Each structure stands twice: as structure tokens, then as C-alpha cells.
Amino acid sequence: MVEASRRADAPPPKIQYERHVGAACAPLAPGYRRREPDKTVLYAIVRDHLETFLEEPRRQDGDGYPAFLEREFRRYLHCGLLARGFARLRCPECGFERLVAFSCKGRLCPSCTGRRMADIAASLVDDRLPEAPYRQWVLTFPWPLRFRLAVDRALLGKLLGIFLRTVFAWQRQRGRALGIRDGQTGSVSFVQRFGGALNLNPHVHSLLPDGLFVPGAQSSGTLAFVPLPEPTQADIEALTFKIAHRLTAAVEKMCADDDQTEAVLERTAAAAIITSTSPARTFFSIRSCGLRW
């Protein structure tokens, strides 16, 4: 407990919120230029090839892509165009006016997605995440299971819960080994449904504190942060094996009547040789990356 007290009394790590020192105080670019998405390469590609893209699967099997996919593409083509609606802004003092086109707020649009990402990041840093070092954990799934997870939210939610509970227990166990009692942790998780090549790849990015929060002194109701040692490669491999075993058992239970379950579970033997350094050979895999702000 003496060591834990020293850790709790240690000053919090210095956090750098700016991309580079002085970025927040730098003057804005002179003038204002309206966003013109219709002049970008991406917009031109989607505009010129969208109908062909949507018609191709209809010719093959008659069903086509899901309705929400077509809706997202068409929303993007309307984003930032004055012809699709705008707000008229006027300065009451000088009378200057400006037209601002409506945005689509869709998930395909780079501008709207970037704005949403920046807003969420600012909210997490400013209002929700305590000052502490954090580690990003990435959970990926095998190919046969990705198609099921893309449409089965209940299964994806249960697997995410199992993954987080296992990592939480692992952190608390490491804390108890160092004499840290009543340690608590938490996470912020984001589900991403595609890979770098825009391929179907449901996976999870989770942000966890690289330590534990313990009750403060004198029952003040506050929590003190106690950092944990950086995990070793052996720690990650052992944790990955445990997570793979538990997730495989959950898939077997929830997908007992599914035609693809047998093919998925035949690969569980690979869990015995899971390593985070060979992701191509894993059944379930996790990756961790320490974030020092």
C-alpha cells in the first residue's frame, strides 16, 4: 500500500492538447472561402459512377445494396450545395450577408464526419476523460464472423461487453498484485465497420486508462489515479488467448443454430497459438497502443 500511495500522490502527466505548441493561439487564415464539395475528386467519382455502382448488384441477384447505403451516397451528393438549401446569415451592424449551404451530416461525407470526430474528441478531452495516460485497444474478428456481426447488433454488443469485462478484470488483477485495492477503470469504445480498403471489417477501438482509479484520502469522495506498468508482450499474448477463448464460447452459444457457426468454430484451435504480432494467423486478435498526452 505504501507503493500505491506514492503512485497516487504522483503529479498527473502533462497533457498536450495542441498539434504543436502555439497552434491554438495562431491567427486564423485571412478571409472565408465557402466549401465547394462538388469540385473535389471524390464528389466527381461518386456523381459519375453512383448509378452504375447501384445497378450492378441488381443485375446480378435482383436485390441490390441495402437502402441505407444508397441513401448515404445520395445525401453526400447534396451536401454543401446551395441549390439544396442554405441558411442566410446577416450582420445586424454592418449589413453584410453570407449564404451557408446545409450539410448532409452523413457518415460518408469527409467534411461532416471530420466535424463529428472533432466534436466528439473535444467533448471527451474537455468534459469526460480524466487527466491520465490512456491505451487504445483494438479488437478484430475472423472473416466468417464479420458478415454476421455486420447485421447482428446483439451479438456484437455481447462480444464487446465480454472483451471489456475481461480487460477490466485483467487490469484490476495487476493492480492487486501491486497492492492497489478497490481499483476501478472504464472505457470509451467506438465500433468501426470497415477496413482501410473500405472492406467489410467490423472491429472495435476502445480507449482505457493505463492504470486504476482508487478512492482518495480522508473519504473525500474523489478518486486518485494510480498508473500501472506497461504490459509486456507476454501479458498481451496471455490476455489475447483468454479473450479469444471467452468470445469463442459466446459465439458458440449465441449462434448454435446458424449454418456458419460450425465453420467459424472449427478455427478455434487457432486461439491456442494467438499472438498479437501475427494478426494474419489469429482467430480473435487485440492490439494495444499507449497514448501519452
ABEGO torsion letter per residue (X at the ends): XAAAAAAAABBBBBBBABABBGAAABBBBBEBBBBBAAABAAAAAAAAAAAAAAAAAAAAAGAEBBAAAAAAAAAAAABGBAAAEBBBBBBAAAGBBBBBBBBAGBAABAAAAAAAAAAAAAAAAAAABBBBBBBBBBBBBBAAAAAAAAABAAAAAAAAAAAAAAAAAAAAAAAAAAGBBGBBBBBBBBBBABBAAGBBBBBBBBBBBBEBBBBBBGGAGBBBBBBBBBBBAAAAAAAAAAAAAAAAAAAAAAAAABAAAAAAAAAAAAAAABBAABAAABABBBBBBBBBX
